[in-house]
Amino acid sequence: MDNIPKMTVIRQCLSLLPTLSPTCVPLDYGVKKLRTLALLQLSVTAHLLRWESYREYAWQLDASPDLQELLRASKH
């Protein structure tokens, strides 16, 4: 990821993920915050950026509005 901006690589990878079909909806039954697709997107992003802890996940997301928008995890 040296010559290509990190956000571009992440966007490309996330665009390749399948969207959840209606048959997967029961996985998120009763879930109010972190849904299956959002968790998958966050996990892929964390792996690509080599985040090592949940604390780092939170810190990086708070520090990057672009990443929040990409992952649809904005707090506001």
C-alpha positions in Angstrom: 0.0 0.0 0.0 3.0 2.3 -0.4 2.2 3.9 -3.8 -1.6 3.8 -3.5 -3.4 5.8 -0.7 -4.6 3.5 2.1 -8.2 4.8 1.9 -8.3 3.9 -1.8 -7.2 0.3 -1.1 -9.7 0.0 1.8 -12.5 1.4 -0.4 -11.7 -1.2 -3.2 -11.6 -4.1 -0.7 -14.8 -3.1 1.0 -16.5 -2.7 -2.4 -15.8 -6.4 -3.1 -17.6 -7.6 0.0 -21.1 -9.0 -0.6 -24.0 -7.1 0.8 -26.2 -9.1 3.1 -29.2 -10.9 1.6 -32.5 -11.0 3.3 -31.7 -14.6 4.4 -29.0 -13.1 6.6 -31.3 -10.7 8.4 -31.8 -13.1 11.3 -28.2 -12.8 12.2 -28.9 -9.2 13.2 -32.2 -9.7 14.9 -32.3 -7.6 18.0 -28.9 -6.0 17.3 -29.0 -2.2 18.0 -25.5 -1.1 17.2 -22.9 -3.2 15.4 -24.5 -5.3 12.6 -22.9 -8.2 10.8 -21.9 -6.3 7.7 -20.4 -3.4 9.7 -18.4 -5.8 11.8 -17.1 -7.5 8.6 -16.1 -4.1 7.1 -14.4 -3.0 10.4 -12.5 -6.3 10.6 -11.2 -6.1 7.0 -10.2 -2.4 7.6 -8.4 -3.3 10.8 -6.5 -6.1 9.2 -5.4 -3.9 6.2 -4.3 -1.1 8.5 -2.7 -3.6 11.0 -4.6 -2.4 14.0 -3.8 -4.6 17.0 -6.3 -3.9 19.6 -9.9 -2.7 20.2 -8.5 0.4 21.8 -6.6 1.2 18.6 -9.8 0.6 16.6 -11.6 3.2 18.7 -8.7 5.7 18.6 -8.3 5.4 14.8 -12.0 5.7 14.1 -12.3 8.8 16.4 -9.3 10.4 14.6 -10.5 9.8 11.1 -13.8 11.3 9.9 -13.1 9.9 6.4 -12.8 6.4 7.8 -16.0 6.9 9.9 -17.9 7.9 6.8 -16.5 5.0 4.8 -17.5 2.5 7.5 -20.7 4.5 8.3 -19.7 4.6 11.9 -20.0 8.3 12.6 -21.0 9.1 16.1 -22.8 12.4 15.1 
